[in-house]
Amino acid sequence: MERNQLRRQVALTRQSLFDQGFLDEQFIQLEELQDDANPNFVEEVVSLHYRDSARLISNIEKALEKNPLDFNKLDGYMHQFKGSSSSIGAKKVKAECTLFREYCKAGNGEG
């Protein structure tokens, strides 16, 4: 595939992530912070987010195995996950975190 075709495909894929609601305007703001002095800024921030997310998801899974559930602890993990996701514009993840936190506040382990 030639370079221009690849660029078009990347642009279409990127736009698709916005159209489907996976990303929001926060991601655009993140991109605007990238410049010649920090050419890999977005990649570095998103990579940090994924490493942090893996840790948080592991903590959430462990907390969900406990009986009784510690909703305060789960809510704290989800609060961190929501904030991290929000900072990179991960709109759908942020929405799911919000819903999970509502279940925690209600003490709903079935949600």
C-alpha positions in Angstrom: 0.0 0.0 0.0 1.4 3.4 -0.9 2.1 6.0 1.7 -0.9 8.2 0.8 -3.3 5.3 1.0 -1.9 4.4 4.4 -2.4 8.0 5.6 -6.0 8.0 4.4 -6.6 4.7 6.1 -5.2 6.0 9.4 -7.3 9.2 9.1 -10.5 7.1 8.4 -9.8 4.8 11.3 -9.1 7.8 13.6 -12.4 9.4 12.5 -14.2 6.2 13.1 -13.1 6.1 16.7 -14.7 9.5 17.2 -17.8 8.7 15.2 -18.4 5.5 17.2 -18.0 7.4 20.5 -14.7 5.7 21.6 -12.8 9.0 21.7 -13.9 12.6 22.6 -12.4 16.1 22.3 -10.0 15.4 25.1 -8.0 13.2 22.7 -7.8 16.1 20.3 -6.4 18.4 23.0 -3.9 15.7 23.8 -2.8 15.6 20.2 -2.4 19.4 20.2 0.2 19.1 23.0 2.4 17.0 20.7 5.0 19.1 18.9 8.6 18.8 17.6 10.0 18.9 21.1 7.7 16.0 22.1 7.0 14.0 18.9 5.8 10.9 20.7 3.8 12.7 23.4 0.4 11.1 22.6 1.9 7.6 22.3 3.7 8.0 25.6 0.6 9.2 27.4 -1.6 6.5 26.0 1.0 3.9 26.8 1.1 5.1 30.4 -2.7 4.9 30.5 -2.8 1.3 29.3 -0.1 0.2 31.8 -2.0 1.9 34.6 -5.3 0.4 33.3 -3.9 -3.1 33.4 -2.9 -2.6 37.0 -6.3 -1.1 37.9 -8.2 -3.9 36.2 -6.2 -6.5 38.0 -7.0 -4.7 41.3 -10.7 -4.6 40.4 -10.7 -8.3 39.5 -9.1 -9.2 42.8 -11.5 -7.0 44.7 -14.5 -8.6 43.0 -13.3 -12.0 44.2 -13.7 -11.0 47.8 -16.8 -11.7 49.8 -18.3 -9.5 51.0 -17.5 -6.9 48.3 -15.8 -3.8 49.4 -17.8 -1.2 47.4 -15.7 1.7 48.7 -12.5 0.1 47.5 -14.1 -0.8 44.1 -15.4 2.7 43.8 -11.9 4.1 44.5 -10.4 1.9 41.7 -13.1 3.0 39.3 -12.6 6.6 40.2 -8.9 6.3 39.3 -9.8 4.4 36.1 -12.4 6.9 35.1 -10.0 9.8 35.6 -7.2 8.2 33.7 -9.6 7.3 30.8 -11.0 10.8 30.8 -7.6 12.4 30.5 -6.9 10.6 27.2 -10.4 11.1 25.8 -11.5 7.4 26.2 -15.2 8.3 26.2 -16.8 4.9 26.3 -14.4 3.6 29.0 -15.2 6.7 31.1 -19.0 6.1 30.7 -18.6 2.5 31.8 -16.6 3.6 34.8 -19.4 6.1 35.7 -22.0 3.3 35.5 -19.8 0.9 37.6 -19.3 3.6 40.2 -23.1 4.1 40.4 -23.5 0.4 41.2 -20.8 0.7 43.9 -22.6 3.6 45.5 -25.8 1.7 45.5 -24.1 -1.4 46.9 -25.2 -3.4 43.9 -22.9 -6.3 43.3 -25.1 -7.7 40.5 -24.8 -4.7 38.1 
